[in-house]
Amino acid sequence: MKMKMILLRLLFLTSLLCSSTNQVRLVLDSSRSQFFEGTSVTLSCEEHDDSEGWTVRRNTTKRLSKCGEGWGKWSDSSCAIEFIFVQDTGVYWCESREGAASSSIQLTVSGKIRLWS
Ligand SMILES: *[C@@H]1O[C@H](CO)[C@@H](O)[C@H](O)[C@H]1NC(C)=O
C-alpha cells in the first residue's frame, strides 16, 4: 500500500516535470504565410512524447471552438482542414485537456482571385 503511494507520487512529479519541459508546438504543413480560399491546410500539435489529450483550438471573429466542431478533422495529433474559407481566418493554437496551451499562429485566408472579363 505504501509502495503504491510512493509510486503514484513519483508518477505525479514526473508528469509535472514533463509538462513543463515538453512544450507542445503548433506546426503548419507548409511555410506559406498566405492562404487562399479552397486550399487545404493541416495543423499539427508536435510534442516530444505522444500528443494525447491535445487538440487544436481557434478564435475567429465568430467564436472560440476546437477542431471537429464544424471545421477540421482531428486524427493523429493533427487537424486537417480540407477546404479553407475566408471565415477560417483566426488565431490557432494547441491546447491540452488540462488547459496548457502552445504559442499561437495567426492564419489569414484570402478570397479567390476573381477574373472579370
Ligand atoms: C478571441 O478574439 C477576440 C477578438 O479578437 C478577443 O477579444 C478574445 O479575447 C479572444 N479570446 C481568446 C480566448 O483568445
The ligand as an SDF file (V2000), in Angstrom:
LIG
                    3D

 14 14  0  0  0  0  0  0  0  0999 V2000
  -10.8140   35.9000  -29.1650 C   0  0  0  0  0  0  0  0  0  0  0  0
  -10.7880   37.0190  -30.0220 O   0  0  0  0  0  0  0  0  0  0  0  0
  -11.4620   38.1530  -29.5180 C   0  0  0  0  0  0  0  0  0  0  0  0
  -11.4490   39.2180  -30.6020 C   0  0  0  0  0  0  0  0  0  0  0  0
  -10.1680   39.4290  -31.1290 O   0  0  0  0  0  0  0  0  0  0  0  0
  -10.7870   38.6120  -28.2360 C   0  0  0  0  0  0  0  0  0  0  0  0
  -11.4500   39.7240  -27.7070 O   0  0  0  0  0  0  0  0  0  0  0  0
  -10.8030   37.4800  -27.2300 C   0  0  0  0  0  0  0  0  0  0  0  0
  -10.1010   37.8450  -26.0660 O   0  0  0  0  0  0  0  0  0  0  0  0
  -10.1750   36.2350  -27.8320 C   0  0  0  0  0  0  0  0  0  0  0  0
  -10.2870   35.1260  -26.8940 N   0  0  0  0  0  0  0  0  0  0  0  0
   -9.2780   34.3110  -26.6020 C   0  0  0  0  0  0  0  0  0  0  0  0
   -9.5410   33.2480  -25.6040 C   0  0  0  0  0  0  0  0  0  0  0  0
   -8.1870   34.4120  -27.1340 O   0  0  0  0  0  0  0  0  0  0  0  0
  1  2  1  0
  1 10  1  0
  2  3  1  0
  3  4  1  0
  3  6  1  0
  4  5  1  0
  6  7  1  0
  6  8  1  0
  8  9  1  0
  8 10  1  0
 10 11  1  0
 11 12  1  0
 12 13  1  0
 12 14  2  0
M  END
$$$$
